[in-house]
Amino acid sequence: MILNLCTVDFSTLHATTAAREKVNVKMSYRPAKEVHVQVTHSMPPQTIDILKSLEGWAEKNVLTLLKPVEKCWQPQDFLPEPDSEGFYDQIKEIRERTQDLSDEYFVVLVGDMITEEAVPTYQSILNSLDGIQDKTGVSLSPWAIWTRAWTAEENRHGDLLNKYLYLSGRVDMRKIEKTIQYLIGCGMDSKFENNPYFGFIYTSFQERATFISHGNTAKLAKELGDIKLAEICGTIAADEKRHETAYVKIVEKLFEIDPDTTILAFANMMRKKVSMPAELMYDGEDYNLFNHYSAVAQRLGVYTAKDYADILEFLVRRWKVDKLTDLSGEGRRAQDFVCGLAPRFRKLVERAQERAKQAPSIRFSWIFGRELQV
């Protein structure tokens, strides 16, 4: 999960709620939110050869970060056994434990879960990137194997959170299920331009963000007495950390062999402010649902503007961006831009705090229409 640090510009989407409702009535097969400004296939053709040349490296350095299915945890490991005599007692225990969790916490947990449930979208985007596509659906290219296996590992996250939320009785599952369907139907405005350099930089950032977010939901659950939920969120966070390691290593390798193209890609993605994976979230009622969910997460301290700046600083340091040499003039300008960006983002922390003091209350359908300050 990555949260917005500024107001989303919906100028490329349906302009008004009235227009959206009109489209939904007369053209119900259209996405609830449509993105009309799109750029495709911007990567220089010669970089495809670079990605091809890295297949052997990926086999040894990326695929080894996957876990064999037989050694992976599964959602059922954390849930009541439906064939056990104590099944109903275990459900009762879940409901008792979750009573002390706030509505704000559940909004954030639901938003996290919905983001994870849209994993079909993320797989399709990775398979659209030039040079690393799974062209047959069963390709044995290391890039294709990684994409399928990464998707399979990520798929467990949404499954587990979905079931736990259902058993808690604290949320409106039908509204949540509608939101998932809307989000997958709308897609994701990744702004990758079919460019794997953009995609790998984004996923490095995004996986670290989800690691932080799930880690913080684990910490809050533990503080409030739901040790099982804390274990669930912590286990998911550990997966995200392992996936982060893989993507960070890929970009590190790209910096090693093609630094100019990679620093330009890094600057390009940061100028776009990193498109959010669930930014097109919609529940059939709140057209700005993602902004409102993000604001609650910011207020709760689960994922904040400070975290965004911290991730950027971490990646700049991890990839030794400030030490890059032999760059073109354009590459050096991109290097300066990226290295000077984190302090500018830190100013958003102060602005976010000021906005939070004056925030209105918003109804969330996920918690049966109850209002929360955003």
Disulfide bonds with the S-S distance in Angstrom:
none
